[in-house]
Amino acid sequence: MSSATKPSDGHGSYPRAIRSTLGRHVEHRTSAYKNNRLEQDHRGVKGRTRCMRGFKAFGAAARFCRGYDELRTFLRPRPRTRHSQQVPANRRRLLHLRRATAVLAILEAA
């Protein structure tokens, strides 16, 4: 996808907003498959907020999303070493447990 194309889910206000902010030279695509990467990224946040029935205030949503992103980034597996070698599953599991233990220790101290 080039920088001259912007995918979206097809909401009615998007074409006008894209034209006014990015200009007429940008093509707006409403394919369900083009924005799949973004939707997959937000799946975890959507799953957490659904059980809470959304947020009542923007500040609460901002705090939750910031904390969720930090935690996800911290716990995210980094499966490749600097030499592009695969890390065995038991080693990844051990690294994840160490990171999770560190997060729990931080939360207990807070």
TADA-V702407 format. One record per residue. OMEGA is omega in degrees with one decimal (none if undefined). Layout:
omega:OMEGA
omega:OMEGA
This chain:
omega:-179.1
omega:179.3
omega:179.4
omega:176.4
omega:178.6
omega:178.6
omega:174.1
omega:-179.1
omega:175.0
omega:177.6
omega:-173.7
omega:-176.9
omega:-174.9
omega:-177.5
omega:-179.7
omega:179.9
omega:179.5
omega:178.0
omega:-175.5
omega:-177.5
omega:-174.7
omega:178.6
omega:-176.8
omega:-177.5
omega:-179.1
omega:179.7
omega:179.7
omega:179.4
omega:-178.4
omega:178.9
omega:179.6
omega:-176.0
omega:-176.8
omega:-178.8
omega:-177.9
omega:-179.2
omega:178.7
omega:179.9
omega:178.9
omega:179.4
omega:-177.4
omega:-177.9
omega:-179.0
omega:179.3
omega:179.2
omega:179.4
omega:179.6
omega:-176.4
omega:-178.9
omega:-179.1
omega:177.7
omega:-178.7
omega:176.6
omega:-179.7
omega:178.7
omega:-176.3
omega:-179.8
omega:-179.9
omega:178.5
omega:178.4
omega:-179.9
omega:179.0
omega:-179.5
omega:-177.1
omega:178.9
omega:179.1
omega:179.9
omega:179.1
omega:178.8
omega:-179.9
omega:-179.9
omega:178.8
omega:-179.4
omega:-176.9
omega:-176.5
omega:178.9
omega:175.2
omega:-166.7
omega:-176.1
omega:176.1
omega:-178.4
omega:178.8
omega:179.3
omega:175.9
omega:178.3
omega:176.2
omega:-179.2
omega:-176.3
omega:-179.2
omega:176.8
omega:177.0
omega:178.9
omega:178.7
omega:177.9
omega:178.8
omega:178.6
omega:177.1
omega:178.9
omega:179.2
omega:177.0
omega:178.1
omega:178.5
omega:179.4
omega:177.7
omega:177.7
omega:-179.5
omega:177.5
omega:-178.9
omega:-176.9
omega:none
